Each structure stands twice: as C-alpha cells, then as structure tokens.
Amino acid sequence: MPFKLLPKRIVSILSTPKNCRYDPESPPKFTIWLNFLFSAALFTVANLYYNQPVLNKIAEDFNVDFETASTVATLMQSGYAGGLFFLCPLGDWLRPRPLILILWIGLCVTNSFPVFQALSMICGFTTVTPQLALPIIGGQVPPNRRASAVQIGVSGILLGSLLGRLCSGIASNYATWRLIYWVALGLQYLLFLLLFAYMPDYPSRAPESKTYFHMLWSTVYMTFTEPLLLQVCIQSFCVSAVFSAFWTTLTFQLASPPYEYSSLEIGLFGLIGVIAIVLGPFYGRVFMDHFVPWFSAFVGETFALVGVIISTFTGDMTVAGPIIEAITLDMGTQTSQTANRVAAFSIDATAMNRVNSAFVVCGFLGQFSGAAFGNKLYADGGWIRVGGATVGLMGLALVVLCMRGPGEKGWVGWSGGWNMRMPMEAEEDAEAPAEVPAVPSASVGSGEYKGGDAGEGGKI
C-alpha cells in the first residue's frame, strides 16, 4: 500500500458508522446497554495490574533481579499518573469517540512488549481511556440517575483491578506469563470493535478552548478556585490514602502471628471487594439517586470510619476485625468516591474531563501516600499505629465534607440549606436525555466559571 494512502486508510478506520453519528436535533439516548458497554470498556484498567502477580516470572524470563523487574509495575503506574494529567483534559476539547478509539489502538500495540519497560509505561499512559468514559456517562444521564450510572462504570474499574491480578496469577500457574497479555490483547480488539460499532460520536464539550496547554492550566486553576472541586479532591486524597494503607499493610498483618496465613489465603481477601462491586449499582439506584451527593458521601465515609475503628482495636486479636474493615472500607470508599465525582461533574458541564482529571489525580496521590506511610507506620508500631493514622485521615475527610453544606456556593458554610433529598425538578426531568451543552454553563461553586475559561469572575 502506498504510504500516501495511509492517512486515508486511518480516516476510514476511524470514521463514524451511520448509527453512531450525533444528531443535535435528536441526541442519542444513553441506554442501560450503552452504560454496560462503557463499564466493560472500563474493565481495561486491568492492564495496570496484570504484571503484579508475575513479576518474579518476568524477572526469570528476562534474566534480571527482582528489584529491576519491579520497575515494570512502577513505570506502569507512573505512566498512568502522567496520562491522568496530560490526556484526560483532552476529553473536553476533542470529540471523545476518535480520542478513545485511538488510545485503544495504542493499548493493543503496547501489549506486544518488544521493549518491555518502555512499553509498560506507554501502556499505563494510554490506560486512562476509562477515565475519559466516566465523564461521558456523567454527562449523558439526568441528575437523579447519575449516581447509579456512574456506579456501574466505577464497578467496571474495580472489577478490572481485581480480576486483573486474579486472572494473571492463575494463568501464570498453568502457562507462560505472556498468555495473560495475549488474552488482554484480544480483549482490547473486542472492545475496540464494540465501541467502534456502538459508541455515539458525542460532540466536544469545550470546542472553543484555546490550546492544549490552556486545558492543562485550567485544570490546575479550577482545582484551587472552585470550592466544591477542592473539597472533593481533598476527600479523594484522604479516602484513597486510607484505602491504600489498609490493603498494603493487610498482607503483613495476616502473614504475622497470630494468623500466619499463606499467600493464597491472603490473596483470597481481595475477593471481599466483589461485595462492593456487585452491590454498588443497586444501592446507587435505590439509595444514592434519591439524595444529594453530599449525603451519600457522608454516609459512605461514616460507614468506612466505623469499620476502620473496629479493625484498629480488634485486628491484633481476631481476623473478624480486618474482614469488617475490608467490607466497610470497600463499600464506603466506593460510595464516597462516586458521590463526590457526581458532585464535581455539576461544577461545569463543559469541563467534566478536567474536573475528573483533578479528582482522580488527587486520589492517585492519596494511594501513593497511603502505601508509603502505611508501610512506615506498620514497621514502627504495627497494626494499631496504622489504624490510628487511617482513623485520623478518614475523620479529616468528614471534617472537610462538613465544612460546606450541600447547597453552599462559597468556601465554608451551610447557607444553601439543609435539604438532603434530590430536588423535585431533577426527578421530573428523569426521562429527558441529557444534552451536550453548546454554551458554557454556570458553576455550582463560587463565582461564574465559564466553560473552563473563567473562575471567580475572572478570565484565564
């Protein structure tokens, strides 16, 4: 094939099928089946975790030591962190369909691993495509169904992270560790074809934004000028740090007296997370859709805090303590994070990807911090010292939440009222499809934030 024909072939591959073309006069309905398709696509976050159970076999196959092999996981996570900041904001600027499809092709290519470490980082960088899908979900459903729709998507991410480790570990026991990457490659192509055939070509939410660097700068600017966004980002950091500290140190606790569990028994604790994954969409619809996000976040963080307190004081005596914390922390964290993400989506309909980028980056930093201080505190003072720190962090998240009421537009206060039920107008509009805004919208936070270009009444 002549090289000059290559761009035309690429355009034809990425062209939009007739059934996926966006008609502003008749926007496509965001059906439950499309919601599940996006949730399946979010499962690709498993790419970040396939390597973790097989690092010892990677070291053997490439003839390197364990320390060198562990850099694969580090590079993968570092690439993911970079993608969260540098790629996610593009979802507001570019049409999301071709952006997501191009990144999916990148994931398929990186799974060949001819240059293993470098491509691991690239794979992590392009795995942010699930974070591009969540704002689409949040923007295409009415407010009183947004929580349950986002919960379905979040369940896909959690299921991907859980099954990625589990399937990789099982497969490596019966075949070469490379088998799981070939399976992942097949899944990427399958999801690529499904998205190509059924994902609507939603228009850009902020097509008039100036430059790529402006998109990055406005993400940082919004984080520190929008009270609601800063509030949910701080909570995301604290809750993620508690979650990471618990699961990082749980292995040490269960491997030590009085438990002395095997690696298999410790690994089975991860299956506890299935409870939150399965129940998430159901209590999202039954409970979270009927209350404002503030109340759902409060319930989730309080539920998690109770479990952390119980486990802190019983974890050295009975395994029931860690089991209770695993259940309450998983469910509480998922509820809090989903509610806060839904609240953040209401800040500006033209900046959902940038808002989501800031939220997820703060959560990612919390995970890193939680793993670091968890290991340090466990080495110095054991389980109870880690528990004390996590109780304090979860308490801080609740304090930050309670500093601003559900209707407050300023930095601190409850001037917006105490009503915890979803407004009636949201329920009346439940059957109406959400429209992609053609013009900037006002913020729920302080000031008149205009389409990602202004905050606190000023221009960037």
N, C-alpha and C positions, 0 to 999 in steps of 0.2 A: 504494500500500500504506500503510495507517495506520501512523503512527510507533510506536504502542503494540505493533504486531505484530512490529516489527523484532527485539527481543530473542529472540522465539520462533523467528524465521527463522534467526537466528545460531546458536541452540542446535541447531536441526535440521541446519544445515550441519556443525556440529562434533560431532554425535552419533556414537557409535561403531557401525559395522556389526557385525552379529552375529558374523561370523568373526573380528573383532578384539577382542572382549570378553575380558577377563582372567578366567580361572578358576583360583583358588588351588589347587583340587584337581587340576587338570590344566594346569599352566603351558604356554604355547605354546613349541614348540621353536624355537631360534634356528638356522634352516637356513642353508645357504650362499647360497640365493637371497635370503633376508632380509638377509644380510650384504652382498651385492652391491647390494641396493636402498638400504641405508644409505650404501654407498660412492658410489652415483650421486647421492644427496642431498648428500653432502659436496662433490660437484663444484661446488655453488653458491658455494663460496668464490671462484670465478672472478669474481663480482660485484665483488670488491675490485680487480681488475686490468684490467677492460675499458677503463677510461679512460686508462691509462698510455700506450699507443702512439698515442692520438688526441688528446692534449692540444693539439697545435698546431692541429688542425682544430676543436676545441672553442673555442679562443681566436678563431679566424677567424669561426666561426658566431655567437658571442656578442659579437663585436667588442670583445674585451678583449686585454690584452697576455699574453705567455707566463707571466709571474710570477703574474698573477692567475689564469690558467687552472690553474696548477699547484696552487693551493689546493684544487681539487677532489679530487686524489689525497690531499692532506694531511688534508682533512676526512673522506674515506672511511676512511683508516687510523685517524684519531682516534676516529671513531665505533665502529670495530671494537674498539679498545682499551677504550673505555667499555663496550661490550656484553660483552666478556670478563669484566669485573669485576662489572658490575651485573646482568647477565642470566643468565650461566652458573650461579651458585649456586642459582637458582630451580629448576633441574632436579632437585635433591634434595628440594625442598619441594612442588612441584606435580607432578601427573601429566604425564609428558613428552609424551604424544601431543597433547593440546589445545594445550600451550605451543608445540610445534614447528609445528603447523598454523597457529596464529595468527601466528607470526612469518613463516611462509611467505607468508601473505596480505600481511603488511607488505612483504615483498620485492617482491611483484608490484605493489603500489601505488607503491612508491618508484621503480620503473623508468620511470614516466611522466615524471619530472623536470620538472614545471611550474616548480618553484623549484629550479634545478639544484644549487646548492651546498648548500642546506639538506637537500634530499632525498638528496644524496650521503652526508651524514653519517648520516641516518636509515638509509639502505641499509647502510652499514657497521655501524651499531649492531645491526641485525637479522640481519646475515650470520653472527652467532655460532651460528646454529642447527646448523651442522656440529659445533661443539664440544659441543653438547648430545647429539648422536648417539653420539659416541665412548664416553662412559661407559655408554651403554646396551649397546653392543657388548661392552665390557669386563665388564659385569655379567651378561651372559646366556650366557656360554660358560665351560666348565670351565678351570681354570688351565693345563692343558697344551695348550690350543688358543687361549688368549687372545692370545698374541703374533701368530700368523698372522691371527686375526680382526681385530685392531686394525691390523695391517699393511695389510689390504685397505682398511680405512677411511682410513688415512693416505695410501694411494696415490690414493684419490679426491680428497683435498685437494690433493696435489701435482699431480695431473693437471689439476685445476681451475685452479690458479695458472699452470701452464704454458700450457694451451690458451686460457685467458682472454686472455692477452697475444697469443698467436699468432693466434687467430681474429679478434680485434679489429683487429690490424694488417693482416691480409689483407683483411678485409671493407671496411675504410676505403679501400683502394686501388681498389676496384671499385664502391663505392656510398657513400652517405652514412654518416657515423659513427654515426648514430642506428639504423642497421639492426641492429647488434650488440645494442643494448638491446631492440629488439623481439624478436629471437631469444631473448635471455635471459628476457624476459617469458614467452614461450611455454614455455620450459624450466621456469620456476617453476611454471606452472599444471600442466604434465605431471607434475612431481614431486609437486606438491600432491595431485593425484588418485591417484597411485600410493601415496603414504604414507597417504592417507585410506582407501584400499581394503585395504591390506595391513599397516599398522603396528599391532602389538598394543598394546592400551591398558594398558601396564605401570603398576602402582601406584607411588605416590610412595615413595621410599626413606626419607624422614625426615618423615612427615606430622605429627609432633607437635612439630616445631621451632617456636619461639615466634613470631618476627616476621621480616619481610624484613631488617631491619637486623641482627637476630641472625645471619641466614645470612651476611651480608657480614662481620660481625665475626668469626664463627667461621672464615671462610676465611683471614683475616689471622692469627688466633690459631693455627690449625693449622700455618700456614707456619713459624712461629717456635717451636713447641713439639713438633712431630713431627720427630725426627731424619731419618727417611727422606725426608719431603717436602722439608725444607730442602736435603738432599743432592741430590735430583734437580732441584730448582729452580735451584740454583747451576750444576749441569751444563747445564741447559737454557739458562741465560743465556750461559754461555761458548761452548757449541757453536753456538748461534744467532748470536752475535756474530761468530764465525769465518766461518760460512756467509755472513752478510750482507756482511762486509768483503771477502770474496773476490769475490762476484758484483758488488758495487758498483764495485770498482776494476778488475775484469777488462776492462770497456769501455775505460777509459783506457789500460790496458796494450796491448790489441790494436789500438787506434787510433793508437798511437805507434810510432816506429821501434823495432825493425827490421820490425815486422809491417805497420802501416798498413792494416788491414783495413777494408772498407766496413761500413756499418751492417747490411746484410743478412748478411754473413759473421759479424759479431759476434753477431747475433741467433740464428744457427743453433747457436751454442754452447749455447743454452738447451735444445736438443733432447737434449743429453747426459743431462739429467735423466730422460729416458724410460727409460734403462737401469735406474736405481734403482726407478722406478715399476713397471716390468714385473717385475723380479726380486724386489721386496720381498715379495709374498705367498708366493712359492715358497720363498725361503730362510727366511721366517718359519716356514713349516710344517716344512721339512726340518731347520732348524738351531735357531731360537730357541725353538720349542715344547719342545725336549728339554733345555734348560738354564735355569737360574735367570736372571732379568732382569739381575742384576749381571754375569754372564759375557758376555751379549750386548752390554751397554753397554760393557764393557771392550774387546771385540773391535772394535766399531764405532768407538769413539774412537781406538783404536790404529791402525786402518786409515786413518782420516781424518788422523791426525797424520803418518803416513808420507807420505801424498800431499802434505800441506802442506809438509813439509820438502823433499821432492824439488822441488816447484814453486818454493819460495823461492829455491833456489840455481841453478835452471836456467831460470826464467821469462824472464830477460832475454836468453837465448841461443837457446832453441828453444821452439816452441809446444807441444811434447810435454809440457813441464812443466805449463802451465795445464790441458791436456787431462787429464793424470793426476790433478791435484788436483780437477778438476771431477767425475771419476768416483768417486774415493775419498771425496771430501768429501760428495757426494750420498748414496752408499751408507752411509758411516759415520755421517753425521748421521741418516739415516732409521732405521738400526738402533739407535743410541743413544737417540734420542728415543722410539721405540716401546717399547724395553725399559724405559726409565725411567718412561714413562707406565703401563706394565703393573705395574711395581713399586709405583708410587704408588696404583694402584687397590686394592691389597691392604691399604692402611692402614685403611680403614673402609668397609665395604660400603654404609653409609647416607650417605656423604659423597663419593661419586665425582665428582659435578659440581663440588663446591667444591675438591676436590683437583685436578681437571683445570683449573679456572679459575686456581688459583695457578700451576700448572705452565706453562700457556700464556701467562699474563701475563708471567712471568719470561722466557720465550722471546721474547716480543714486545719487551720492553725490551732484550733482547740484540740483536735485529735493528736496533733504532734506534741503539743504541750502536755496533754494528759498522759501520753505514753512516757514522756521524759520524766515528769515529776512523779508519776506513779512508780516507776522502777526505782527512782532515787529514794522515795519515802519508804517503799517496802524493804529496801536493803537496810535502811536506817532504823525503822521502827516496826516493821511488819504490817499486818493487815489492818490493825486498828488505826495506825497513823495515816495510811492511805484513805481509810474511811473518814477520818476526821477532815481531811482536806476536801474530799468529794462532798461531804455534807455542807461544808462552807461554800463551795462553788455552786452547788445547787440552790443553797439559800440565797446566794448573791443573785442568781438568775431570777428568783422570785422577787427579790427586792427591786431589781431593775424593772421587772414587769409591773409591779405595783406602783412604781413612781409615776406612771402615766395610765390614766383610765382608758377604756375602750374608745371613747369619743374625743379624747384630748387632742388638740391640734398643736399645742406648744410643747416645750421640753419637759415640763413637770406639771402634774395636776390632774384633776378629775372634772374639769369644767364642762366636758362633753356629756356628762350624765353617767348614770349607773346601770343603764339597761343592758342586760346580757343576752337578750333574745335577738335573733336575726330580724332586721327591720321588715315590716309587712310588705313594703314595695318590692323587696328582693324576692319574696315568695310569689308575689303577683306576676313577676317577670320570669318565673322559673321556666316557662315553656318557650320563651323567646330566645332565639340563638344569639350568642354574643357577637357583636360586630367589631371588626378591626377598626380602630379609630382613624379617621382621616385627618383629624386635627388634634393638637395637644390637649391634654386634659388636666384638670386641677388636681393638686395633691391632697391626700388625706392628712399629711403632716403640715408643718408650719409653712407659711409663705405661699406663693403661687408658682409652683415648679412647672415650667412649660416644656414639655416634651424632651426632657433631659438637657435642655439648654439654659435653664434658669433655675435658681434656687434662692429662697428668701427674697424674692422680688428682683434679683439681680441677674445679669447675663454672664455666661461663661464665654 
